[in-house]
Amino acid sequence: MKPRISTMIQKFLLLGLSEELELQPLIFGLFLFMYLITGFGNLLIILAVSSDSHLHTPIYFFFSNLSLVDICFTSTTVLKMLVNIQTQSKVITYEGCITQMYFFTYFGALDIFLLTMMAYDWFVAICHPLHYTVIMNPQFCALLVLVSWILDSLNSLLEPLMVLRLSCTDLEIPHFFCELKQKVQLACSETFLNNMVLYFVTVLLGGCPLAGILYSYSKIVSYIFRMSSAQGKYKAFSTCASHLSVVFLFYCTILGANLSSTATHSSHSSVAASVLYTAFTPMLNPFIYSLRNKNIKRALKRFIGMAVT
C-alpha cells in the first residue's frame, strides 16, 4: 500500500514563472509593483468607505469587502513568490502548501460571490429603484456577506483535504504557488475522484454565480436601451462595459485554468492564466469599480485632507 502524501513529503519546490536567473529581477519588480498598487488602491477604498458616512450604502459595503478580499487573495500567492525570489529559494513546506491552497480557494470563491452580489445590487438599483431600499436593506446585505464568509470557510476545506489522500513522489511544482490542479497532476495515485470534485466545484461555484451575473447585466442592458437620454445611455454602457471586462477576464482565466486539459503541455498556459486572475485583475478592480467613482474620489480627498491636517 502506498504511503500518503503527508507521510512522504516535507517540502515542495515552486519553480515559479521562469527558471532563467536573468529574468528574476524583472519578474520580482513587476509583481512587486502590481502587489503594491493592489494593496494601496484597495486599502484607500476601505479607508474612504469606512470614514465617510455617505458611503455606508450596500454598493460601497460590497466595494470595501471586495477590496479586503482582493488584498488577501493577492497576498496569499504573490507574497510567497516575492519572498522566494528575494531569498533565491524555491522551497515551500508541505504544511505551507496546504495552507496556501486553502486560503487561495477561500478568497478566490469570496471574490466570485462578491462580484455576484454587486451585479445583483446594480440590477435592483437600476431596474427596480422604487424597491431598492426594501430589497437591499443593510441587514440583508450584511447577512449575504456573513453567510458567504462562513460557508466558504467550510467549502474551502474540501479540496485541500482531498489532497491528503494522494501519494506523490515529484517534489517540483511548475507554478509560482501551490495550485490544487498542479498538485493533483503531480500525484502518483488515482486522481479520478479529485478531478471530479475539482470540476464539480469549479462549475458549481463558477458557473452558477456567472449565470447570475449574466442575467443581472442582461436586464441592466435591456433597461438601458429603453432610456431616452443619449448621454445617460453612454454613461451607463461605459460603466457596464468596464465592469464586465474585469468580470470576464477574472472568470475566463480562472475557469480556463481549472477546466483545461490535465496534460503537461497546458501547464504554461495555466500559469499565464493564473497571473491574470491572481495579480492583474485585483490590481484593476480599484480603478474599475471605485476610483472612477465620483463619490469615492470625493471621500478620498476628504480623508486625505483630514489625515494631512
N, C-alpha and C positions, 0 to 999 in steps of 0.2 A: 504494500500500500504506500502510495506516495505521501511524504510529509506535507503538511500545509505550508502555505507561503510564509506565514508568520513565524514558523519554526526554522525556516531555511535562510531567510534573508534579514539582515540587519540594516542594510542601506542600499540605495539605488544611485545611479549616475544619470543626471539630467544633461543630455547632450546639447540642449539649447537650440538656438536658431541656426548657428553655424559653428563648425569646429575650427574655422580659419582664425588664427590668432590676430591677424591684422585687421579683421572686421570687428573684433570685440569692443574696442573703444567707440566705434561708430554705433554699434548696437546699444552699448551702455548709455551713450549720450542721447540717442533717440528715445529710448524707453524712459530714461530719467526725465527728459523734457515732457513726454506725454504724461508721466505719472505726476509730476509737479503741477502741470496745467489741470489735470483731472482733480487732484486733491484741492488745489487753491480755488478753482472755479466752483466746485461743488460745495466747498466749505463756505464760500461767500454767500451762496444761495441759502444755505442753512441758517447762517447768521442774519441775513436780510429778512427771511421769513419769520424767524423767531423774535426779532427785535421790532417788527412793525405790526401793530395790531390790525392794520387794514388788510394785511395779507393772511390773516387767520381764517382762511376760507378753504373749502375742500380741495380745489385745484392746487393751491400753494402748499397745502398739507401733503398732498401726493408728491409735489415737486421736491419738498425737503426730504421726504422719505426716500425718494429715488436718488437724490444726491448722496445721502448717507450710505445707501446700498452700493452705489457706484464706487464710492471711496473704498469700501470694504472689499468689493468684488475685485477691483484692480489690485489692491494691496495683497490679496490672497495669492496672486500668481506673480505679479511683476516685481514685488519687493524681493522675493526669494531669488529671482533671476538676476537682479541687480547685485545682490549680495554675493552670489556665486561668481559673477563676472569680476567684481571688485576683488574678491579673495582668491580668484583663479582656482576655484574649487567647484566641482560638479556634483558634489555629494548631497543627498538628502536622505535622512534616516527613514526607516520603514514607518515608524510612528508619525513622523512629519509628513510623509507621503499620504498616509491615510487621512490625517487631519486636513491636509490641503485639499484632498478630494472632497471631503465633507463640506468644508466652507465654500469651496468653488461651486458645488452643486447647490448649496443653500442660498448663497447670494445671487447666483445666476437665475434660479427659479423665482426669487423675490423680485428681481428686475423684471421678469416676464409678467408677474402678477400686477406689479405697479403700473407697467405700461398699459395693461388691460384696464385697470381701474381708471387711469387718466383718460383713455379713449371713451370709456363709458361716461365719465364726468362731462367731457366735451359734448357727447351725444345728447345727454339730458339738458345741458345748458343751452345748446343751440336749437334742438328740436322740441324740447318741452320746457321752455323758460318759465312758464307760469307755475309749473310744479317742481321747479328745481330745488327750492329751499325745503320742500317737503320730502322729496326723494333723497337728495344728497344732504341730509342733516348731519351735524357734527358727530352724533353718536353712531350713526350708520357707517360713516367714513372711518372713524376710529376702530370700529368693530371689524371692518373689512381688513384693515392693515394688521390689527392684532391677530386675527384668525390666520392670516397669511403667514405671519412670523412664526406662530406656534405650529401650525400644520406642516409648514415647510421644514421646520427643525426635525420633525419626525420622519417626513418623507426623505430627507437628505441622508438619513442613516441607512436606508435600504441598499443603495448601490455600493457605497464603500464597504458595508458589512459583507456583501456578497463576494467582494474581492478576497475576503479571508478564507473562503472555501477553495481558492485556487492554489495550485502549486506552480512554481516558476523557477527557472534556472538562469534566465537572462537578466542581468542587472542594469543594462543600459536602456534608458527610456529616450527615444528620439523626439524629445519635446522639451519646452522650457518650463513645464510644470507637470505635476502628476495628474494627467488627464485619465479619466476612467477608461475610455476606449483603448488608449495606448496600453494601459495595464492589462486589460483583457487580452489584447493581441500578444502580449509577452508570455501569457500563461502557457504552461506545458500540459495542463489537464484539460478536460472537457469544458468548453466555454459556451455551449449552446444556450443554457439557462441564463447566463449572464448577458449574452447578446439579446435574447428575447426580452429580458427585463429592461435592458438599456433602450431598445427600440420602442417598447410599450410606454415607458415613462416619458421618452422624448416626444412621442406622438401625442400622448395624453396631456402633458404639461406644456408642450409647444403648440400642438395643433388646435386644441380647444381654445386657449386664450387668443391665438391668432385668428381663429374664426370669429371670436367676439370682437376683436379689433377691426377686422374687415367689415363686419356687419355695422359696427358703430360708424366707421368712416364712410361707408356707402350711404347710410342715412344722412350723414352730415353733408356729403357732396350733393345728394339729391335735394336737400333743403337749400343749399347754396345756389343751385341752378334756378330756384324759384325766387331768389332775391331780385328786387327791382334795381337796386343801386349797383352800377358797374364798378365803382370804387370799392364797395363792400364785398362784391364777388372776388375782385382781385386780391384784396387783403386776406379774405378767408381762405381762398385757394392757395395763396402763398404760405400761410401758416400751416395748412393741412399737408401741403407738399413737403415742407421741411420736416414736419413731424413724421410723416410716413416714410421718408427717405431713411431716417435713422432707424425706425422700427424695422423696415425690411432689411436694412443692412445687418442689424443685430440678429434678426430671425433667420435670414437666409444663411448666414455664416454658421450660426450655432446649430441649426438643423442639418445643414450640409455636412458639418464636421462630425455630427453624431450618427447620421444615417447613411454616410458614404460607405463604400466598399471597405471591408476589413483588410484588403490586400496591402502589402507593404509599400507599393509604389504610391499609394494615396496618402502616405504619412506627411510628405512635404506640403501637399495642398491642405491637409488638415491643420498643420501647424500655421500656415499662412492665414487660414480662416480663423484660427484661434486668436491670432494677433488682432484681427479686426474686432471681434466681439469682446475680448478681454481688456484691450488697451485703447483702441481707436474710438469706438462708439461711446464709452464712458467719458472720454475727453470731449466729444462733440456735444453730449447732452446738455451741459451748462449753456452752451451757445445757442443751441436749437430750441430748447424748451424754456429757458428762463432769461438768459442775458439779453435776448432780443425783446423781452417783455418790458414795457414802459413802467409798469408797477414795480417790477424787480429792480430796474435801474434807479428809480426814484428812492426805493428803500435802501439800496446800496449807497447812494450819495448821502442819504441821511445818516446811515450807520457809520460811514467813513468820517463824516463831519463830526459826529458825536465822539468817535474814537480819537480824532485829532485834538479836539478841544478837551 
